[in-house]
Amino acid sequence: MMWIRSTMTYRTSFLLALFGNAAITLLDFAAIFIMFSHVDVLGGFTLPEIALLYGSCSASLGLADLLLGNLHRVGTRIRDGSLDTMLVRPVPVLAQVAADRFALRRLGRTAQGLAVLGWSVPALSGQVDWTPGKVLLVPVMVLAGAGIFGAVMVAGAAFQFAAGDAAEVVNSFTYGGCTMLQYPPTVFATDLLRGVTFIVPLAFVNWLPALHVLGRPDPLGLPGWLAYTSPLVAFAVFLPASLAWRAGVRSYRSTGS
């Protein structure tokens, strides 16, 4: 709450930062939009279909980044010993690290993702039979995707207890993974699709649910009911990530400073 209050003290500055954050991240979709001025489809997908992928992934990452994005600071706190002060407080260390320097401006990524997603849904009205199940699947996809990205962030933070600093490694799976998920799975090699489905299950963030919404077959031939298992996958990934975090905290040795 302290960081939110300090941010809202200068509301004009906050609004400018929020707008700037949204505008910068929206450049990714601008590149896709420009691409479609030269082509009609990409990997067999139209612009509204790719907008569905882009918007859902960006909104999911934005939510995860808002709540857990500060976990990348763990490596710095381990090296300078400032993690010690958090260990003596009667509050979970994970919550303290996530709340430290809480940046409300990160809502910009979520807002622009939801805006693109909101545009794609009516734009797909002529292509998609919007049953109640498919309508419900869209917000579930966003929230479950945020849970999966959040689990990757927690696992990456736990790894920093052993590596010392692995923030960029985590970014390759979160920001890099989101960039990949903004494009249709049909443009990627089969081995990559297997990796992001069965090893690091990023495909459950939006690929599998979106393919079901769009009525498209999965390139790996997976059954359609898997589209509704994203919340279970998020829980299945978050559980070992949280256990790894607890193990990392227990193994922490102070710098002595």
C-alpha positions, 0 to 999 in steps of 0.5 A, a space after each residue: 500500500 505504501 508504494 501505491 500511495 506514493 505513486 498516486 501522490 503524483 497522479 499526472 506522473 502516474 498517468 503518463 507512466 501508465 500511458 507510456 507503458 501501454 504505448 510501448 508494449 502496443 508497438 508489438 501489435 503495431 508491427 503485426 498490424 503493419 505485417 498484415 498490410 502486406 499479407 492476408 494470413 500468417 500461418 493460416 491465421 487472420 489478423 483478428 485471430 492473431 489479435 486474440 492470441 496477442 491480447 490474451 497473452 499480453 493481458 496474462 503477462 501483464 497481470 503476472 508482472 504486476 503482481 510478481 514482476 519484482 521477483 527478479 530483484 531476488 538475485 540483487 537482494 541475495 548478493 547485497 544481503 538485504 534479504 536478511 531484513 525480510 527474513 525477520 519480519 512476520 510476513 512471507 518473504 515471497 509476498 515482501 519481495 513481490 510487494 517491494 517497489 510495487 509498480 502500478 504503472 505495469 497495469 499499462 501492459 494489461 490494459 493494452 492487452 485487454 484492449 486488443 483482446 476486446 477488439 478481437 472478440 467482436 471482430 471474430 463474430 463472423 468466424 467463431 460460434 460464440 457458445 457460453 463455454 467459449 465465452 467463459 474460456 476467454 477470461 479463464 484463459 487470461 487468468 490461468 495464463 497469468 498463473 502460469 507466467 507467475 509460476 515461471 517467475 517464482 521458479 526463476 526466483 527460486 533458481 536465483 538462490 543457487 545461480 546468484 542472478 538469473 533474471 535474464 533467464 527468467 525473462 527469456 521464458 516470460 517476455 520471450 515466451 509471450 512474444 512467441 505466443 503472440 503468433 500462431 503455433 502453425 509457424 513453429 517447428 513441431 519440436 518447439 511445440 512439444 517443448 512448450 506443451 509438455 516441458 514448460 507448458 506455455 502453450 496452455 497460456 493461450 495457444 490451446 484455449 484459443 485454438 479451441 475458441 477458434 475451432 482450429 485443430 491443435 498441430 500436435 493432435 491433442 484433444 480439444 478438452 485440454 483447452 479447459 485444463 489451463 487452471 489445473 496446469 497453472 496449479 500443477 506448475 505453481 505447486 513445485 515452483 512454490 516448493 522450490 522457493 521454500 527450499 531456496 529460502 531455507 538454503 539461503 546463507 546470509 552475507 554477514 553484512 
